[in-house]
Amino acid sequence: MTDPSVAVGAPPATDPPAETLHGGHGQPQGSVAALTFGAIGVVFGDIGTSPLYAMKEVFVGHHPLAVDRLHIFGTVCLMFWSLVAIVTIKYVWLILRADNKGEGGSLALLALIQRSTGGNRWGRSLVMLGIAATALFFGDAMITPAVSVLSAVEGLETVNASFTPFVIPASIVILIGLFMIQSRGTDAVGRLFGPVMIFYFLVIAALGVIQIAANPSVIAGLNPVWAWRFIANDPGLAFLALGSVVLCVTGAEALYADMGHFGRRPITLAWLWIVFPALILNYLGQGALMLANPVASENPFYYMAPDSLRLPLVILATAATIIASQAVITGTFSVVQQAIQLGLMPRLRIAHTSERALGQIYVPFMNWTLMILVILLVLGFRESSNLAAAYGIAVTGTMFITALNLGVLAYKVWEWPMALVVVVIGLFMFIDGIYFASNLTKFFAGGWFPLLIGAIAFTLLTTWARGRQLMIERMNADSLPLKVFIKSAAASAMRVPNTAVFMTSARDGVPPALLHNLKHNMVLHERNILVTVQISDVPFVPEERRVTSEDYGQGFFRTTLHYGFMEEVDVPAALAKLESCGTSNLMRTSFFLSRQTLLTAERPGMAIWREKLFAWMLRNAQSAMEFFKLPTNRVVELGSQVEI
């Protein structure tokens, strides 16, 4: 099995300054208007489709409320102020400012904090929080397509009750089709996302306005007093209802995760001027409809439309949920790529589906795994209401962790006074914590699923990171200093023509492959290049900073290739620039890789079951040859055994 750390190491203290490592690839290209238009089609699909199920879940979900003036006004009030506090203030105003050289998301935020603080006593805790957020995101990524598409297709039941038996089969067909097209990319069809979503937001806003005009008293529900009355009337029931109210902010994390594609200003403009008003008008409209017709609470989103337009609305909503699901799937691929580059996941095959768009990638393993699990979710839960119970835990858990990391960032990096951090971040943590606690009451109704997926993902991510660290430590402990090796072996060993490239994770010492080559073949090449691929904690590295090299004399060079965590590694392309090292001609260059066989041992490090799990992940990881794009006919692998 190939060493997972062959050429990927943690950023050393000697890395170039962070300010110089950003090459600009992460900066969104295009006018503000075009980027705003694109953001509406990609970023806001998830939160934009929450009106399909959020209000319905409050009144007919697992903890249903009475459909009366108090509860309708109270729910509308809580939804409005949740969108203001969580999305507008927390995400749009605060978190979008926490970009890592243009990129966003839990892992980018973690890397930003780690880089800015230089690593401190909170380092391990922050890494654990980042991994936990990533683990919950995978649970969210499985539930979002299932609950979104299923809730949209359930609209057929409002058209004609005879369509009910077709809801699940139709949902599964749509989801299979969605995952089947991922390998072809979404560059072409993605151009339709913006127009479709803009039309969708206009339609749901118009539906809301019509209902508000018929019952304008619902606007009074925006008064915060109604939230207080709602809670004071029955605090226990209100607490349970919060688990459904929070569904109105599902997808808020996407605003931050997709910041690298569109930028902070376009996302802010799209939210404040189009998405937020459309959502509020629609929620008010649903409230107005239920005031006039309490029976409409069974599916208020669809009952806002007249009978003749309900089927077209189902089609439009289904298209919107497909777009929302597409954005989540694409986001999952991006998170996987970041996790691999940061050393949190084993190497997986990543394919680029567009020559023009850098972020258009496809991860086959994740795609088919997601598809199977999403279909099982639809078959197992069968109704969007059941899935909504599972949905809230993943969403609120991720938001709570993001708030914790934001607090560290505000205090350590932005240098806010502690009192301000306690007041502002403490308020967000209180809100997120209350929502998370409310969703925990749905544990046995489906909330166990995202926690189970999160626990599995957390175990896999931490096992890989720890196993990789232990393997590097064991290999480095037995390594020989390079200068000593050159003095003792280079002068006496037989030399052969051409160039040998030895991939290594260590910045010091002799790679195992070099020692084994000398031991078994008893020769050294004319030129020997020790190559380390360094993944920096910024998304992109400029080409002029890509390669650094040091000449040790007697034909030995130590070379470091710098890449950002959003970039694809291509070792031959980078080495081609080293004319002095003789790597421009691949037919005269051989690449040597270390192949380690893991031996479980009763020694400090990891439990035996985790060692076996790490060994299994290592066996199934993509080979270093493919990951680093090494020419297949120029690679030599030399093996050894390692105890961790």
Secondary structure as GFF3:
##gff-version 3
##sequence-region A 1 644
A	DSSP	beta_strand	8	9	.	.	.	ID=ss1
A	DSSP	three_ten_helix	18	20	.	.	.	ID=ss2
A	DSSP	alpha_helix	32	42	.	.	.	ID=ss3
A	DSSP	alpha_helix	45	48	.	.	.	ID=ss4
A	DSSP	three_ten_helix	50	52	.	.	.	ID=ss5
A	DSSP	alpha_helix	54	60	.	.	.	ID=ss6
A	DSSP	alpha_helix	69	82	.	.	.	ID=ss7
A	DSSP	pi_helix	83	94	.	.	.	ID=ss8
A	DSSP	three_ten_helix	95	97	.	.	.	ID=ss9
A	DSSP	alpha_helix	106	117	.	.	.	ID=ss10
A	DSSP	alpha_helix	123	153	.	.	.	ID=ss11
A	DSSP	alpha_helix	156	159	.	.	.	ID=ss12
A	DSSP	three_ten_helix	161	166	.	.	.	ID=ss13
A	DSSP	alpha_helix	167	180	.	.	.	ID=ss14
A	DSSP	three_ten_helix	182	184	.	.	.	ID=ss15
A	DSSP	three_ten_helix	189	192	.	.	.	ID=ss16
A	DSSP	alpha_helix	193	214	.	.	.	ID=ss17
A	DSSP	three_ten_helix	216	222	.	.	.	ID=ss18
A	DSSP	alpha_helix	224	233	.	.	.	ID=ss19
A	DSSP	alpha_helix	235	245	.	.	.	ID=ss20
A	DSSP	three_ten_helix	246	249	.	.	.	ID=ss21
A	DSSP	alpha_helix	252	257	.	.	.	ID=ss22
A	DSSP	alpha_helix	259	262	.	.	.	ID=ss23
A	DSSP	alpha_helix	264	270	.	.	.	ID=ss24
A	DSSP	pi_helix	271	275	.	.	.	ID=ss25
A	DSSP	alpha_helix	276	292	.	.	.	ID=ss26
A	DSSP	three_ten_helix	294	298	.	.	.	ID=ss27
A	DSSP	alpha_helix	300	303	.	.	.	ID=ss28
A	DSSP	alpha_helix	307	341	.	.	.	ID=ss29
A	DSSP	beta_strand	351	352	.	.	.	ID=ss30
A	DSSP	beta_strand	361	362	.	.	.	ID=ss31
A	DSSP	alpha_helix	364	381	.	.	.	ID=ss32
A	DSSP	alpha_helix	384	408	.	.	.	ID=ss33
A	DSSP	pi_helix	409	413	.	.	.	ID=ss34
A	DSSP	alpha_helix	418	440	.	.	.	ID=ss35
A	DSSP	three_ten_helix	443	445	.	.	.	ID=ss36
A	DSSP	alpha_helix	448	477	.	.	.	ID=ss37
A	DSSP	alpha_helix	482	485	.	.	.	ID=ss38
A	DSSP	pi_helix	486	490	.	.	.	ID=ss39
A	DSSP	beta_strand	494	503	.	.	.	ID=ss40
A	DSSP	alpha_helix	512	521	.	.	.	ID=ss41
A	DSSP	beta_strand	523	535	.	.	.	ID=ss42
A	DSSP	three_ten_helix	543	545	.	.	.	ID=ss43
A	DSSP	beta_strand	547	553	.	.	.	ID=ss44
A	DSSP	beta_strand	556	563	.	.	.	ID=ss45
A	DSSP	alpha_helix	571	575	.	.	.	ID=ss46
A	DSSP	three_ten_helix	579	581	.	.	.	ID=ss47
A	DSSP	three_ten_helix	586	588	.	.	.	ID=ss48
A	DSSP	beta_strand	589	599	.	.	.	ID=ss49
A	DSSP	alpha_helix	608	620	.	.	.	ID=ss50
A	DSSP	alpha_helix	624	627	.	.	.	ID=ss51
A	DSSP	three_ten_helix	632	634	.	.	.	ID=ss52
A	DSSP	beta_strand	635	643	.	.	.	ID=ss53
###
